[in-house]
Amino acid sequence: MTEQATQIQPAEYAVVDAEALRAWVAAVFSSIGVTQEDARTTAENLVASDVRGIESHGVARLGGYTGRVRSGRTEAHAAPVIVHETPSTATVDAGNSLGQPASKFAMELAIAKARQTGHGAVAVRNSNHYGIAGHWAMMALPHDMIGQAYTNSSPLLVPTGARVAVTGTNPIAVAVPALRERPWVLDMATTVVPRGKLEVYRRKGLPLPLGWAVDASGRPSDDAAAVLDSMDRRAGGGILPLGGTALFSGYKGYNLSVMVDILSGVLAGSGWGVHVDGLHGSENEPAGTGHFFSATRIDGFRPAEEFKAEMDAYIRMLKETPRAEGEARIWVAGEKEWELTEQHERDGVPLYYKVIENLRAIGADIGPRFDLA
């Protein structure tokens, strides 16, 4: 399921050319001292989110990124450094850089190690928000590898039975190649929804569906602005884990979040739980965000072409499952995003008018001027 809005009138969106948007976002980062290569890497990830229909993690977050760099909370010139290594694993210190360049470096390293040993795994410490997780897992696809990407975040998830957020939305992304079918790409938060979805609802003045979040007392809340404010102040409340309440097995999502935190934080030697201060933190310390990436060679188990052909059959089995009454289609992970990507790369990316207003303000403040819509 994408974040593409279905409840908003099309007039509230304007269409922007995808490549022009990438170039403009990269130019903004370059103007505040980020290297051209890192600026392009970060821009590609942010725009990829909007192109794939995930407006919660796209260019709407640009102000948060640039604000951290300009204030010094994120280092503009830091380069990732390998601090521990074996033939198949490594730990990378991002140097408090933007999360995207560190993630690209780490995933490329995991792929290189997998090429040599069959499987590569790289943990990253001392990083920042890295955008959509699926973008990094998908880097393994052209190499006939299965890619995985994880990251922790500042406390946003309220554990089952609690009323205070202590772990992040901590997404899980897995990308698996196929032969003729589109790759299977899972990219999901371990909460009912990611924080960005609450921001979308706040931006559009919509009430939250009950069951997404709780207030400071642990009661269900439909007020996106109040929940976000309370979380930012660490005053209690937050987003429910995947599944929701204990009645619907929310403890499973809660512990999936913990698993990601262990790999991305504890194993990486980075921040974990309440010690992570992410994109929206108000203190002056570094975020301490951690990531974990892996790449696995398919031909370490069976011939890659044989596997991909069988993945085609598996995907078709899912799509051809008898549909429930009233359902027009069975979707598989990543399919909606692939179709939206094709549409938006061809026809342009729809951006909500408040996002465009924000981009114009960034352009007027930092430069270059935003004149794409």
N, C-alpha and C positions, 0 to 999 in steps of 0.2 A: 504494500500500500504506500503510495507516495504522499507527499505533503501538498500536492497540487490542490488548490482550493476549488471546491465545487459549489460553495454557498455564496460566492461573491460574484456580482455582475461583471461581465467582461470589460465594461467601460472603466472599471477601476484599475485595470492593468494596461500597460503600454508594452509594445514588443520592441526588443532591442537586439541587434545583430550580435550573435554569440562571440564571434572572433573580435569584433570591435570592443565588446565588453571586456574580454580578457586583456586586450591591449591597454585599455583605459585603467583597469584595476592594477595591472603590472606597473603602469606609469605612476600611479598614486604611491605604490610602495617604493618605487625608485626615488621619488621626490622626497621621501623621508629617510633616505640613506640605506635602504635595503639594496643589496647587489642585484643587478639585472637578472641573473639566473635565479636567485631566490625569489625575487619579485614575480617572475613568470611562473615558477613552480607554485607559489601560493595563490596567484590569480587563477591558474588552471584548476586548482582544487576547489576554490570558492565558486567559480562559474560552473564547474562540473555539477555542483549541487543543484543550482538553478536549472541547468540544462536537463538534468535527470528528474526534475519536478520536485525537488526537496528544498522548498523555499526557506525552510527553517535554518539551513546551514549555509546558505549562499551569500550573495553580496550584501544582504541585510546585516551581516556581521562585520562588514568592512570597518565601520567606525570603531568597534571594539578592538579590532586588531591594530589599527593605526594609532588609536589612543594609547595602547599599551607600549607601542614602540616609541612614540613621541615622549611619553612620560619616563621612559627608561625601564619600565617593568619587564619589557621584552627586549633583548639585545638585537640590534639591527645587523650586526656584522659577525655574530658568533658562528663558528663552524663546528659541526659535529666531530667528536674525537672518539676513537675506539679505546676503551679503558680496560677491557678484559676480552680475551678471545681464545677459542679453540677452533679446530678445523670446521666444526659445524655450528658453532654458536658464537655470539659476541654480545657485549654490553657497550652501548654508545652513550656518551655524555653530550647532550645537545647544546650545552653552554647557555641555556635559557634563550635559545633562538626561537624564531617562529617554528611552530610545529611541523609545517609542511616540508621545508627543506630537510629537516632532520629525519622525517618519515621517509622521504624519497631516498635519502642516503641509506637508511637502515633496511628498507625493503630491497634495494638494489644489492646490498650486502648479503641479505638472506638468500636472494636468488643466486648470487655468485657461489655461496657456500653450498647450496642445494645442487648446483651444477657439478660440484666436485665430490660431494659426499652423499647426495640423495635427499638430504633434508637440511635446511638452514633455519636457524631461529635467532632473532636479534631483539634484545630488550633495549629500551631507550629511557634514560633518566634526565631530569632537569630540563624538561621541554615545556611546550605550551599546547594550546588547542590545535588539533591537526585536521579539522574539517570533517568531511564524510569519510567513514572508515572504509567503505567499499572501494573508494578510489585507490587505496593502497593495496588492498587484497587483489584487485584486478590487474595490478602490475605483473603478476605471475602468469596470467593467461597466455600471452604470446610465447611463453617458454615451455608450454605443455606442463605446467606446474599448477598445483592447488595452492592458492594464496590465502593467508589468514592475517587479520589485523585487529588489534584490540587497543583500547586506551581507557585510562581512568579519567575522572573529572572531579571538579569540586563537589561537595556534598549536595545532592539533589534528591536522592532516593531515601524514602522513609522505610526502614526495615519492618517486616511484618510484626505487628503488635506494638510498634513504637509511634512517636509523634514528632520526632526530630530527624532530619536528613543527616546521614553519616557516610553514605557511599554515593558514587556518581551514577549517571545514566549509563556509563560504562558499556559502549556498544561492542557487538560481535559482528565481524564481517568475514565471510568465506566466499571465495570465487573459484568455480570449477569449470574447466573448459568442456565444450562439446564439439561435435564434428560439423553438422549442418544446422543444428538448433543453436539458438543464442546461448552463451554461457549461463550457468546457474549462479546467481550472485545474491547471497543473503547479506543484508546490511540492516541490523536491528539494534535498537536500544534494549537494555535489560530492564527498563522501566516501561510502564504502559505506553508512554509517549516520551520523546526527548524534550529537554527544556525548550528547545527552539520552537516546538509546537505550541507551548504556552505563550511564547513571545508573539507568534503569529496571531493567536486568538486575542491577546492584549492589543496588538497593533490594529486589529480589525474590530475591536469592541464586541467580541462574541463571548457568550458564556461558555465555560468549560463543561463538557459532559461530566456528570457526576460519576465518580469512579476513577478519574484521572489523578486527582490531587487531594490533599487534605490540608486543613489550616493548622495553626499553631497548637490547637487542642487535640488534633488528630481526627477531627470531623471532616466529612467530605465537603469540598468547596468547589463552586463554579466560577469564582472570581480570580481570573488569571493574574491581574495586576496585584492583588493582595497576596496571592501565593508567592509570586516572584519577589515581591518586596520583602516578605517575611523570610524567604530563603536567603536573599542577599544580605539581610541583616543577621542571619543565623539565629533568628528568633523562634524557629520551630516551623513545622509544616513542611510540605514538599510533595514530590511526585511518588505515586504508588509503584511498587515493583510490577514487572510483567505478570499478568494474571490478576492483579488488584489485591483484594483482601484475602485472608487466609481461606475463606470459604471457596474461593476460586484458585487456590494453590499459588497465591502470590509469593509464598516462601520460595518457590522455584526461581522466579525472577530475581528475588532478593539475593539468593545464593549464587546465581549466575553473575550478578554484579560483583559479589565478593570474589568469585573466581577470577574475573577480569582484573580486579584490583590487586590480587595476589601476583598475577603474572606481570602486570604493568607497573605496579608500585613496589611491592615487597621484593619480588625477584629482581627487578631492575635496580633496586637501591634508590628508588625515587619516592615522591610523596605518596601517601595512601590514605584512604578514608578522609577524616577531618583535617588531615595535613596537606590536602591538595587545595590550592586556591586558584580556580580556573579563570576563564575569560572574563567573568563578571565580578571577580573579587574586588574589594575596595581597599585592601591593605597594600603596602608598598613592597612586600616581599615577592620574590619570583613565584610563579605558579607551582613549580615542582611536579608538573604533570608527567606521567610515564606512559610508554607505549610498549606493545609487544607484537612482533611480526614473525611470520614463518612462511616458508615456501617448500613444497614437497614435489619432487620429481615423480610423475606418474609412471615413467618407465622403470622406476625402482621397484614397481610391483607387477606391472604387466605392460605390453606394448601400448604406447600412448594412443595410436590410431584406433586400436581395438577398444580401449577404454572409452574414447570419445564417441565412437559409434554406439557403444552400449549406453552412454549417457544420453544420446539422442533418443534411444528406445525408452529409456527411463522417463525422460521429460515428456515424450509423447504419451506414455501411459498416464502420467499425471493429468495432462491437458485433455485427454480423451475419457477421463473418468465420467460416468453418468452424472449429469448436473441435477442439482436440486431444483424444484419447481420455481420458476421465475428467474433463475440464474442464466445469463447468456454465455458465460465463459468461465473456465477454470484457469486461474493464473498460477504461474510458478515464480519463484523468487527472482527478482530482477527484470521480469518481462515488461512490466509497465514502464520501468525506467529506461529500458532499451528503446521502446517505442517512442517515449517522450524525447529521448536524446535525438533520434532520427528526425523527429518533427521540429524540435527547437533549433537544431543545427541548420536545418533547411530554411525554416520560416522565421526564426528569431525566438528570443527568450522572453516570456511574459514576466514583467516585474510589477509588483503592486505599487500604487501611486505613492504611498508613504515611503516605500523603499527608494523610489526615484527621487523624492524630495530630500531624503537623507544623503543620497549620492551627490545631488547638486550642492548640498551644504558642504560635504567633504571636498568637492572640487573647488568651491569658492574659498574654502579655508586653506587647503593644502595645495591644490592644483594637481593635475590639469583640470580645466573646466569640463564638467559633464554636459555634453550636448548630444547624447545618443538618443534621447527621447524628448 
